[in-house]
Amino acid sequence: MAHDVGRLRFSLLLLRLSVFLVMVMWTVDKFINHAHAARVFENFYGIGGLGPAAVYAIGAVEMLVLVAFLVGYRKTYSYGAVLAFHGVSTLSAFKQYLQPFEGANLLFFAAWPMLAACLALFLLRAYDGMLSVESPPRHSG
């Protein structure tokens, strides 16, 4: 039983690290190429006219949430925010799912397993304790 809990915690750590890797790259893009990020907000979220300061502010908030997520701090909020960020991102690409073989649209389907990973992390956050500032509860048996 303890071996199974160890494997679960290791698996959750790998999910958390891989979700963080993807999301941090999207966040870093806001600082390196704010014009690209502004176009993404306009094309996928219908939010146009974002200048560099607004994109940087969004990136800063995202980075704070992602660091909290990475270290397992305030899991209900940080894991929930990451799930919400990625859920909105996944659903905003709805048109791409309807035309999967046009351009690079097929790549958008990779968002779905990552969304499932975000949901699994949120639902199992109490067990995610490896390299986390908040330890999971001890389980007997």
N, C-alpha and C positions, 0 to 999 in steps of 0.2 A: 504494500500500500504506500509506504513512504517513497519507494522508488517511482511509483506512478505520479505522486505529487511532485517529485523532483523533475520528472520529464515534463509535466504540465507547466511548471514554472519556467523551465528552460525554453519550452515552445513559446510561451507567452513573451518571454524576453526577446526571442528572435522575431516574433511578430512586431513587438513594440519598436525594436531597432530598425526593421525594414520599413515600417510605416513612417517612422521618423525620417529615414533617409530620403524617401520620396517627397514627403511634405516639406522638409527643410530645403530641398533643391528648388521647389516651387516658391518658397519664401525668399530664398537668396536671389532668385530671378527678379523679385520686386526691387531689390537694391542695386543689382548689376544692370538690369535692363528695364527700367521703370516704364518705358514706352511700350514694350511688349506686354508687361503686366496690365497697363492701362487698356490696351487693345483687348486683352482677355476679359477684363471687367466689362468692357463695352459689348463685345460680341457674345459672351456667354451669360452675363448677368444683367445686361441692359443698363449698366451704369456707365454713362459716358462722361467725358470732360474731366477725368481725374488727372490732376497735375502731379508732378514728382512728389511734392510734400504729402499729398493724400496717399499715394502709393507707398511711400516710405512709412507713414504712420500705420497703415494696414499691415505692412510687413513687420513692423516693430511689435505690434500686438500679436500677430501670428507667431513670431519668434519667441515671445515670452510664453505663450501657450505651449509651443512645441518643446521648449526647454522643460517646462513643468511636466509635460507628457513623458519626455525622455527619462527624467529622473523619478517618475512615479509620484509626483507631488499633487495632493488634492485630486486624486484619481477620478472621482465622480465628475468634477468640473473639467479637468484637463482632458481626460479621455472622452468625455461627452462633447467637449468643444471640437476635438479632432474628428470625432464621428460626424458632428454637424457640418464642419468645414468640408469634409470629403463627401458627405451625403449631398450637400448642395452642389458641389463641383460635379459629382457624378450625374445628378439629375439635370443639371444645366446643359449637359451635352446631348440632350434627348434627340435633337435633329440628326446628330452623327450616327446614332444607333439605328435610325430609319434608313440610312444609306451607307451600310457598313463597307461596301467595296469601292467607294469613291474616295480618291485621295488617300490620306492616312487615317481615315475614320475607323478602320479596324482596330487601331491602337487604343481607341477610347474604351473598348471592351475590357481592357486590363483594369479599368477602374472598379469593376464589379467585384473581383476577388479581394481587392484592397478594401473595398467597403465592407465586405464580409469580415475581413481581418479586424477592421476598426470596431465593428459590432461585437465580435468575439472578445476583443480586449476590453471593451466597455462592460459586457456582461460578466466576464471572468476577472474583473479588476481586483477583486478581493484576493485572488490567488496569485496575482502577478507581483512577486516580491523580490526577484533577483535583480540586483543593482538598482534597487528602488529605495527612496528615502522613507517610504511607508511600508512597513513589513506586513505581510498577510497574517491573518489569525492562525494560531497553531491548531492543527487537526490531530485528534487522537486516533490511535488505531494503527 
